[in-house]
């Protein structure tokens, strides 16, 4: 294990993503360069998506050039599908991947037969937070890299869903691109978390946030309170105590927020600390949770843990969950370690039938059942 952080902050601002991967490769003398090239292709897809998203409604005006020109045909395609094409078409030709999984595709994406195949698997949500598009809010892309099973690499066969069903602790790399006032790429290759900001003049991602760390304690949490009536008792208990503030059991005030974008929530936590909760609920028995394990919870969880935080289903570390399907859903709670561990303790107490007090959510409470 090693940490990357240039001693001179002025150097950090000039350090490009390409230079970062070259520096990383020095520690692996037998590396072929395939992984570096794959990550730079992912970054290129994120650059293209950033440009596409930045056009907003202008992209639909008569005579306006398609910002995704050369990547996808805009006619009849939603923005989510356009961004999906950015990922697949920029990563299906160089011979680094054996296959891909996307939130937008029901089955695994096969590398075209006329293209070489590699030893990695790419999983991604091409455009997270699409409900924010209409209000010009923050959106992003999430990605995860796994090693393909050796049998797939040796045989060159088409990938199957089972090849992707690996727990999150086997991820080789994970990250997200944030499309906000500036475009950022935040990633980990298992040695800390580093943030790169896109310089629009150079067209390069430059290191601006080396060795990001999450404080262990926080007074901020994010959750969609509109779903309170569906939450499990441990989550109700925790939110109850936060809302009670200084006069309650926790003895301190909390801020609450929610922006409906996993990328935006994760980024705020990485910058300032906090807790993000998208817990299991009882609204739809067929879908007890919303977040997808493989390409949402796992990559964000990997980032959070690499930055000193904790990522959980509420009942167990999310990175230890063994997937059963490529679009499997999971409850997800992540952020400042001490708060997430407290929420896990409440879940464990529930499992052992300990009483859970939750006066704000009781029959006469603030949020009626």
N, C-alpha and C positions, 0 to 999 in steps of 0.2 A: 504494500500500500504506500502511496505517496500523495503528496498534496501539490497542487499547482497554483502558484500565486506569485507573479513577478514582484520583486521587492519595491521597484519604483512604480508608483501609480501612473506616471506619465507613459511608461512602457505598456502598462495594462491597457491603456486607452488605444494604443496603436497595434496591439497584438491581434492578428486576424484569426478567424476560425481555422483556416488552413494551417497557419503556424502552430496553433494549439495542437492540432492532430499530429503534425510532424514532431512536436515536442513529446507527445504521448508515445509515439511509436518508438522513440529512442529507448524506452524501457522494455521493449519487446523485440529483441534482435532477430527473431525468426518470423516476425510478422510480414505478410506479403503485401500489405497496403490495401487489400480489398476492403477492410473495414473502414479505413479512412475515406476511401473513395465513395463507399456507400453513404456515409454520414454527410459528405459534401453534396451528394445527389439529393439527399433528404433536405438539406439546407437550401438547395436550389429550388426545390419544389415549394418550400415555404416562402422564398422570395417571390415566386410567381403568384402564389396565393395572396400574399400581401398586396401586390399590385392589383390583382383582380378585385379584392375586397375594397381597396381604396377608391375604385371608380364608383362604388355605390350605385345609385340610380342612373348615373351618367352612362353606364354601360348599356342601358336599355334605350338610349336616345337614338332616333334615326340618324344614320350616317356616322355614329360614334364607332371608332375601331374597337374590336373585341380585345380587351386587355389580356385575354388568355389565348390570343392568336398563336397558332402553331402548337397549342397544347390540346385544345378541345373546341368543338363547335358549340357555340352558345345556344343555337336555336333549339328550343324545346327542352333545355336542360336547366335544372335548378342550380343555384350557386353551390349547393352541397355536392351535386354530381360533377360540376365543373372542377371543384377543388379535389374531388376524388380522382379525376382524370389527371390532374397535376401530379399527384403522388404516383399513380400507376405508370404513366407514360414517361416520367423522368427516372423511374427506377426499374424498368422492365427490360433493359437492353444491355447493361454493362457487364452482366455476368456475376454480380455480387449476391443475388437473391435466388432462393429456390422457390419462393412464392410469397404471397401477401394476403393479409386479412384486413378488411375495411368495414367500418360500421355501415357503409352504403351498399355493401355487397353481401348477399345471402350466403354464398359459398366462397371458399378461398379463390383468390385470383391466381391463375396459372401464368407463368412466364411463357411468352410465345414460343412455339416449337422451333422457330428459326433463330432464336436468341440463346446465348450461353446461359447456364445456370450456375449458381454459387452455393455458399454454405450458410447463408443467413436467411432469416425470416423477418419480414417487416409487417407490423401490425399498427393500424392508425385510425384515428377519428379525424377525417380531413378538415372538418369545420365544426368546432365545438361552440355552443352558445348562439346558434342560428337565430333564436328569438330576439337577440340583441341587434340584428342587422337593421331592422326597420327603424330603430331608435338611434342608430349610429353609435351603438355601444360596443364594448370590447368583445372580440371573438378570438378564436385561436385554433391551432392544430395540435394534436397529441400523437406521439409515436413511441413505439417500443421495438427493440431489436432482440431477437432470440437466435440461437444457433439451430440450424436445421438438424434433425436426427441424422446420424452418420449413414444410415441405410438410404436415406433420400439423396444425400450427397454422392454416395458411391454409385447408386443405380441411375440417378438423373430422372427418376419417375416424376409424374405430376404429384404435387403435394395434396395431402388429405387433411381434413379437419383435425384429426388426431395428432398430426405433426405439430400443431400449434398449442396443444393442451399441456403447457408447461407452467409450473408455478412462477410467480413473479420474481422469486429469488434467483431464477436462472436467467434473468434479463442481462444482456450484454451492454445495452445502452437504453436510455429512455430520455424523453424530453418533450418540450412543447414550444410552439411559436406563438407569440402574443401579438395580435394585430390591434394596437391601440394608438395613442398619440405618436408613439414610435413603435417600430417592429423589433421584437426581441426574440432571440433563440436561447432557451435555457435547457441545459442538458447535463447528464451524468453518464460517465462510462465506468462507474463503480469506484471513482476516486474523488468524491466531492461533487459539488454542483457549481456550475459556472454559467454566467449570463453574458450573452453577446448582443449588442445593439446594432441594427442595420444602419450603416451610413449610406444615405440615399445618393450622395455625391460619388462615392467610390463603388457602391453596389456590393460592399463587403460587410460581413458581420465582424465587429470589433469587440474585443473583450472589455466589458465595462463593470462587471460584477463578479470578480473572482471569489471562489470559496464562500458561497452564500451559506449562512447559518441561521437556523430558526431558534429563537430564545425558548427555553424550557417552560417558561411561565407566560401567561397572557391574560388580558382582560377583554378579549374580543372573540366573538363567535359568529358563525354564518350558518343559517338554516332557513328553510322556507316555512315560516310559522303557519301559513295557510293550511299546511298538512298536519297540524298539531293533533287533531282528533284521530289520526291514523297511527301515531307513533307508538312504539313500545314503551312500557313504563320506565326503563332506565333512561331513555332519552328525555321523556317528560320530566323526570326527576332532575336531570342535569340542567335543562333549560329553565325549569322552575327556580332552581337555586341561583342561576345567573340573573334572572329577572328580579329576584328579591333584593339584589344589590347589597349595599353595606349593612342594611338592617337584617339580612338573612344569614344563613348558615355559612356562606363563603366569606362574608365580611368585606366584600369589595364590589364596586360597580363594574358592570360589563357593558361594552358596546355591542350592538347587534347589526348585522348587515346581510345582504344577499343580492347577488347580481346575476344569477342564472347562467353562469359560465364557469365551468370547472377550471379552465385555464386562468381566468381572472382571479378566482378564489385562491388557487394554488400560488399564484404569483404574489398576491398580497401577503400570504402566510410566509413565503420565502423572504420577503422584504421586511416584514414587521412582526411576524408571529401571528398567532390566532388559531382558531379551530374551525374547520369546515365539516359539516355533517350532512350527508345524504343517506339517512339510515333506512333500514328495513321498515316497512309499514304494512298496514292491513287493508289498504284501499282496494287492491286487486290481488286476490289469492294466487292468481297465475303469475303475477309479477310482483313479488314481495319487495323488490328493490329496483331502482332505475338505472344506476350506473353499470356499464359493461365492464366486466372484470379485466379482460385481456388488453384492451386498448384505451381504457380510461383509468380505472382504479389502479391497475398494476404500474403503469408508467408514472403516474402522479405519486403513487405510494413509494416507488423507488427513489424518486427525486426527494420527497419529504424525508425519508429515512437517511439518505445520503447527506442531507443538510442538518442532521441531528434531531429531527422530529420523529413522529411515530404515525404509522398508517395502519388502520384496523377495520375489520368488519363490525366491530363492537364486541365480538366474541373471541376473535383470534387475529393475529397479524395477517393483513391482507396478502402479503407476499408469500405466505405459506399455504394459501388455498390452492388445492389441486383442481384445475378447471375441468368441467364436464362437457362444455360446449363452447364454440368460438364466440357466441354472442351471449354467454352466460351473464346474468346480472348479479350484483352484490350490493349489500349495504356498505357504506364507506364513511369512515370518520378519520380525519387526518389533521395534523398540525402540531402545535406545541406539545412536547412529550408529556409533561405532567398533567395537562388537561385530558389528553386522550387516554392516558392510563387510568385517570379517575373515572371516565366514562366506561372503560372496560371493566373496572371494578364493580360499577353499578350493574352491568350486564351479568357478571359472574354471581353477584348477590342474588339477582333475579333467578338465575339457574338453580341456586341452592335454596330458593323459596324464602329468602329474607324479605321482610316487609319493606316496601318502598313508599316513602312519603312523597306526595305530589299535590299539595293543597291548591296551587294555582290552576291545576288541570282537573281537579275533582268535580263532583257533580255540581257544586255551587261555585266553581272556580272561574278564573278569568277566561279560560278557553273551555267551554262546555263540551262534554262528550256527545 
